[in-house]
Amino acid sequence: MAIHYSEGTGFLYDKESDLMIAKIKYHLTETDASIYTKKRWWGEIITSKAIIDSGSIFELEFSDGRRGECFVYENTEMAVKSNRRYYHFNGRGKLGERRFGL
């Protein structure tokens, strides 16, 4: 099983309304699928905005244009530092191409 790391800037969207919530910096970790396991993806996002519905389902768009649904929850180990807020995310399903109309 291979593990891939990437980072960059992207956007966090409300899953229901497709409204952009925040511009983010991210650290993404992905594993390849195998005959025994599905592909998984997770990581950390950093933003200057507080995410009010932490623990809800959101949609992330990464710098390469891929999008995916994820759960976002506050990183309680990291204090708010110089107006930066830290959150963890866990991917839900596949990372796909950007949808039309966005």
PyMOL CGO cylinders between C-alpha atoms (Angstrom):
from pymol import cmd
from pymol.cgo import CYLINDER

trace = [
    CYLINDER, 0.00, 0.00, 0.00, 1.49, 3.31, -1.10, 0.3, 1, 1, 1, 1, 1, 1,
    CYLINDER, 1.49, 3.31, -1.10, 0.99, 6.53, 0.84, 0.3, 1, 1, 1, 1, 1, 1,
    CYLINDER, 0.99, 6.53, 0.84, 1.00, 9.91, -0.92, 0.3, 1, 1, 1, 1, 1, 1,
    CYLINDER, 1.00, 9.91, -0.92, 1.37, 13.34, 0.67, 0.3, 1, 1, 1, 1, 1, 1,
    CYLINDER, 1.37, 13.34, 0.67, 0.50, 16.70, -0.84, 0.3, 1, 1, 1, 1, 1, 1,
    CYLINDER, 0.50, 16.70, -0.84, -0.18, 20.23, 0.30, 0.3, 1, 1, 1, 1, 1, 1,
    CYLINDER, -0.18, 20.23, 0.30, -1.48, 23.42, -1.22, 0.3, 1, 1, 1, 1, 1, 1,
    CYLINDER, -1.48, 23.42, -1.22, -4.35, 25.87, -1.14, 0.3, 1, 1, 1, 1, 1, 1,
    CYLINDER, -4.35, 25.87, -1.14, -7.97, 25.11, -1.83, 0.3, 1, 1, 1, 1, 1, 1,
    CYLINDER, -7.97, 25.11, -1.83, -11.53, 25.84, -0.83, 0.3, 1, 1, 1, 1, 1, 1,
    CYLINDER, -11.53, 25.84, -0.83, -14.02, 24.50, 1.68, 0.3, 1, 1, 1, 1, 1, 1,
    CYLINDER, -14.02, 24.50, 1.68, -17.65, 24.39, 0.52, 0.3, 1, 1, 1, 1, 1, 1,
    CYLINDER, -17.65, 24.39, 0.52, -20.95, 23.78, 2.25, 0.3, 1, 1, 1, 1, 1, 1,
    CYLINDER, -20.95, 23.78, 2.25, -22.11, 20.43, 0.87, 0.3, 1, 1, 1, 1, 1, 1,
    CYLINDER, -22.11, 20.43, 0.87, -25.78, 21.37, 0.72, 0.3, 1, 1, 1, 1, 1, 1,
    CYLINDER, -25.78, 21.37, 0.72, -25.65, 24.84, -0.84, 0.3, 1, 1, 1, 1, 1, 1,
    CYLINDER, -25.65, 24.84, -0.84, -22.28, 24.75, -2.67, 0.3, 1, 1, 1, 1, 1, 1,
    CYLINDER, -22.28, 24.75, -2.67, -21.38, 28.10, -1.06, 0.3, 1, 1, 1, 1, 1, 1,
    CYLINDER, -21.38, 28.10, -1.06, -17.70, 28.64, -0.38, 0.3, 1, 1, 1, 1, 1, 1,
    CYLINDER, -17.70, 28.64, -0.38, -17.07, 28.81, 3.35, 0.3, 1, 1, 1, 1, 1, 1,
    CYLINDER, -17.07, 28.81, 3.35, -13.32, 29.46, 3.45, 0.3, 1, 1, 1, 1, 1, 1,
    CYLINDER, -13.32, 29.46, 3.45, -10.10, 29.52, 1.52, 0.3, 1, 1, 1, 1, 1, 1,
    CYLINDER, -10.10, 29.52, 1.52, -7.80, 26.94, 3.10, 0.3, 1, 1, 1, 1, 1, 1,
    CYLINDER, -7.80, 26.94, 3.10, -4.26, 25.61, 3.22, 0.3, 1, 1, 1, 1, 1, 1,
    CYLINDER, -4.26, 25.61, 3.22, -4.20, 21.83, 3.41, 0.3, 1, 1, 1, 1, 1, 1,
    CYLINDER, -4.20, 21.83, 3.41, -1.99, 18.85, 4.10, 0.3, 1, 1, 1, 1, 1, 1,
    CYLINDER, -1.99, 18.85, 4.10, -3.47, 15.78, 2.40, 0.3, 1, 1, 1, 1, 1, 1,
    CYLINDER, -3.47, 15.78, 2.40, -2.56, 12.14, 2.98, 0.3, 1, 1, 1, 1, 1, 1,
    CYLINDER, -2.56, 12.14, 2.98, -3.86, 9.46, 0.60, 0.3, 1, 1, 1, 1, 1, 1,
    CYLINDER, -3.86, 9.46, 0.60, -3.48, 5.69, 0.43, 0.3, 1, 1, 1, 1, 1, 1,
    CYLINDER, -3.48, 5.69, 0.43, -3.90, 3.62, -2.72, 0.3, 1, 1, 1, 1, 1, 1,
    CYLINDER, -3.90, 3.62, -2.72, -6.68, 1.09, -2.95, 0.3, 1, 1, 1, 1, 1, 1,
    CYLINDER, -6.68, 1.09, -2.95, -5.80, -2.58, -2.89, 0.3, 1, 1, 1, 1, 1, 1,
    CYLINDER, -5.80, -2.58, -2.89, -7.76, -5.76, -3.35, 0.3, 1, 1, 1, 1, 1, 1,
    CYLINDER, -7.76, -5.76, -3.35, -8.34, -5.71, 0.41, 0.3, 1, 1, 1, 1, 1, 1,
    CYLINDER, -8.34, -5.71, 0.41, -8.91, -2.01, 1.18, 0.3, 1, 1, 1, 1, 1, 1,
    CYLINDER, -8.91, -2.01, 1.18, -10.50, 1.07, -0.35, 0.3, 1, 1, 1, 1, 1, 1,
    CYLINDER, -10.50, 1.07, -0.35, -8.60, 4.24, -1.11, 0.3, 1, 1, 1, 1, 1, 1,
    CYLINDER, -8.60, 4.24, -1.11, -8.52, 6.52, 1.94, 0.3, 1, 1, 1, 1, 1, 1,
    CYLINDER, -8.52, 6.52, 1.94, -7.75, 10.21, 2.32, 0.3, 1, 1, 1, 1, 1, 1,
    CYLINDER, -7.75, 10.21, 2.32, -7.46, 12.54, 5.30, 0.3, 1, 1, 1, 1, 1, 1,
    CYLINDER, -7.46, 12.54, 5.30, -5.46, 15.47, 6.57, 0.3, 1, 1, 1, 1, 1, 1,
    CYLINDER, -5.46, 15.47, 6.57, -5.43, 18.90, 8.12, 0.3, 1, 1, 1, 1, 1, 1,
    CYLINDER, -5.43, 18.90, 8.12, -6.71, 22.28, 6.99, 0.3, 1, 1, 1, 1, 1, 1,
    CYLINDER, -6.71, 22.28, 6.99, -5.67, 25.70, 8.21, 0.3, 1, 1, 1, 1, 1, 1,
    CYLINDER, -5.67, 25.70, 8.21, -7.90, 28.74, 7.77, 0.3, 1, 1, 1, 1, 1, 1,
    CYLINDER, -7.90, 28.74, 7.77, -8.48, 32.16, 9.24, 0.3, 1, 1, 1, 1, 1, 1,
    CYLINDER, -8.48, 32.16, 9.24, -12.24, 31.56, 9.56, 0.3, 1, 1, 1, 1, 1, 1,
    CYLINDER, -12.24, 31.56, 9.56, -13.96, 29.61, 12.27, 0.3, 1, 1, 1, 1, 1, 1,
    CYLINDER, -13.96, 29.61, 12.27, -15.93, 26.68, 10.88, 0.3, 1, 1, 1, 1, 1, 1,
    CYLINDER, -15.93, 26.68, 10.88, -19.16, 26.84, 12.81, 0.3, 1, 1, 1, 1, 1, 1,
    CYLINDER, -19.16, 26.84, 12.81, -20.57, 23.41, 11.92, 0.3, 1, 1, 1, 1, 1, 1,
    CYLINDER, -20.57, 23.41, 11.92, -17.43, 21.51, 12.83, 0.3, 1, 1, 1, 1, 1, 1,
    CYLINDER, -17.43, 21.51, 12.83, -18.27, 17.80, 12.69, 0.3, 1, 1, 1, 1, 1, 1,
    CYLINDER, -18.27, 17.80, 12.69, -20.58, 18.19, 9.68, 0.3, 1, 1, 1, 1, 1, 1,
    CYLINDER, -20.58, 18.19, 9.68, -20.07, 17.03, 6.11, 0.3, 1, 1, 1, 1, 1, 1,
    CYLINDER, -20.07, 17.03, 6.11, -18.36, 19.52, 3.80, 0.3, 1, 1, 1, 1, 1, 1,
    CYLINDER, -18.36, 19.52, 3.80, -16.77, 19.42, 0.37, 0.3, 1, 1, 1, 1, 1, 1,
    CYLINDER, -16.77, 19.42, 0.37, -13.08, 20.20, -0.16, 0.3, 1, 1, 1, 1, 1, 1,
    CYLINDER, -13.08, 20.20, -0.16, -11.57, 21.37, -3.42, 0.3, 1, 1, 1, 1, 1, 1,
    CYLINDER, -11.57, 21.37, -3.42, -7.84, 20.86, -3.74, 0.3, 1, 1, 1, 1, 1, 1,
    CYLINDER, -7.84, 20.86, -3.74, -5.39, 22.83, -5.88, 0.3, 1, 1, 1, 1, 1, 1,
    CYLINDER, -5.39, 22.83, -5.88, -5.38, 20.12, -8.58, 0.3, 1, 1, 1, 1, 1, 1,
    CYLINDER, -5.38, 20.12, -8.58, -9.15, 20.51, -9.05, 0.3, 1, 1, 1, 1, 1, 1,
    CYLINDER, -9.15, 20.51, -9.05, -10.20, 17.31, -7.30, 0.3, 1, 1, 1, 1, 1, 1,
    CYLINDER, -10.20, 17.31, -7.30, -13.14, 17.52, -4.93, 0.3, 1, 1, 1, 1, 1, 1,
    CYLINDER, -13.14, 17.52, -4.93, -14.47, 15.22, -2.27, 0.3, 1, 1, 1, 1, 1, 1,
    CYLINDER, -14.47, 15.22, -2.27, -16.86, 15.05, 0.66, 0.3, 1, 1, 1, 1, 1, 1,
    CYLINDER, -16.86, 15.05, 0.66, -15.34, 15.00, 4.10, 0.3, 1, 1, 1, 1, 1, 1,
    CYLINDER, -15.34, 15.00, 4.10, -16.01, 15.38, 7.79, 0.3, 1, 1, 1, 1, 1, 1,
    CYLINDER, -16.01, 15.38, 7.79, -14.28, 18.39, 9.33, 0.3, 1, 1, 1, 1, 1, 1,
    CYLINDER, -14.28, 18.39, 9.33, -13.62, 18.71, 13.03, 0.3, 1, 1, 1, 1, 1, 1,
    CYLINDER, -13.62, 18.71, 13.03, -11.57, 21.05, 15.15, 0.3, 1, 1, 1, 1, 1, 1,
    CYLINDER, -11.57, 21.05, 15.15, -8.03, 20.13, 16.09, 0.3, 1, 1, 1, 1, 1, 1,
    CYLINDER, -8.03, 20.13, 16.09, -8.28, 20.61, 19.85, 0.3, 1, 1, 1, 1, 1, 1,
    CYLINDER, -8.28, 20.61, 19.85, -4.55, 20.01, 20.34, 0.3, 1, 1, 1, 1, 1, 1,
    CYLINDER, -4.55, 20.01, 20.34, -3.68, 23.19, 18.43, 0.3, 1, 1, 1, 1, 1, 1,
    CYLINDER, -3.68, 23.19, 18.43, -4.68, 26.48, 19.96, 0.3, 1, 1, 1, 1, 1, 1,
    CYLINDER, -4.68, 26.48, 19.96, -5.75, 29.36, 17.76, 0.3, 1, 1, 1, 1, 1, 1,
    CYLINDER, -5.75, 29.36, 17.76, -2.43, 30.89, 16.76, 0.3, 1, 1, 1, 1, 1, 1,
    CYLINDER, -2.43, 30.89, 16.76, -2.23, 34.35, 15.19, 0.3, 1, 1, 1, 1, 1, 1,
    CYLINDER, -2.23, 34.35, 15.19, -5.74, 34.14, 13.73, 0.3, 1, 1, 1, 1, 1, 1,
    CYLINDER, -5.74, 34.14, 13.73, -5.15, 30.66, 12.27, 0.3, 1, 1, 1, 1, 1, 1,
    CYLINDER, -5.15, 30.66, 12.27, -7.55, 27.85, 13.01, 0.3, 1, 1, 1, 1, 1, 1,
    CYLINDER, -7.55, 27.85, 13.01, -6.60, 24.21, 12.63, 0.3, 1, 1, 1, 1, 1, 1,
    CYLINDER, -6.60, 24.21, 12.63, -8.99, 21.42, 11.64, 0.3, 1, 1, 1, 1, 1, 1,
    CYLINDER, -8.99, 21.42, 11.64, -8.71, 17.74, 10.76, 0.3, 1, 1, 1, 1, 1, 1,
    CYLINDER, -8.71, 17.74, 10.76, -10.67, 16.18, 7.93, 0.3, 1, 1, 1, 1, 1, 1,
    CYLINDER, -10.67, 16.18, 7.93, -11.53, 12.60, 6.99, 0.3, 1, 1, 1, 1, 1, 1,
    CYLINDER, -11.53, 12.60, 6.99, -12.50, 11.88, 3.41, 0.3, 1, 1, 1, 1, 1, 1,
    CYLINDER, -12.50, 11.88, 3.41, -15.78, 10.27, 2.56, 0.3, 1, 1, 1, 1, 1, 1,
    CYLINDER, -15.78, 10.27, 2.56, -15.86, 8.38, -0.72, 0.3, 1, 1, 1, 1, 1, 1,
    CYLINDER, -15.86, 8.38, -0.72, -13.75, 9.09, -3.77, 0.3, 1, 1, 1, 1, 1, 1,
    CYLINDER, -13.75, 9.09, -3.77, -11.89, 12.21, -4.77, 0.3, 1, 1, 1, 1, 1, 1,
    CYLINDER, -11.89, 12.21, -4.77, -13.36, 13.26, -8.09, 0.3, 1, 1, 1, 1, 1, 1,
    CYLINDER, -13.36, 13.26, -8.09, -13.02, 15.89, -10.73, 0.3, 1, 1, 1, 1, 1, 1,
    CYLINDER, -13.02, 15.89, -10.73, -14.42, 19.37, -10.30, 0.3, 1, 1, 1, 1, 1, 1,
    CYLINDER, -14.42, 19.37, -10.30, -18.11, 19.60, -11.12, 0.3, 1, 1, 1, 1, 1, 1,
    CYLINDER, -18.11, 19.60, -11.12, -19.40, 21.96, -13.79, 0.3, 1, 1, 1, 1, 1, 1,
    CYLINDER, -19.40, 21.96, -13.79, -21.01, 25.23, -12.73, 0.3, 1, 1, 1, 1, 1, 1,
    CYLINDER, -21.01, 25.23, -12.73, -18.63, 26.05, -9.90, 0.3, 1, 1, 1, 1, 1, 1,
]
cmd.load_cgo(trace, "trace")
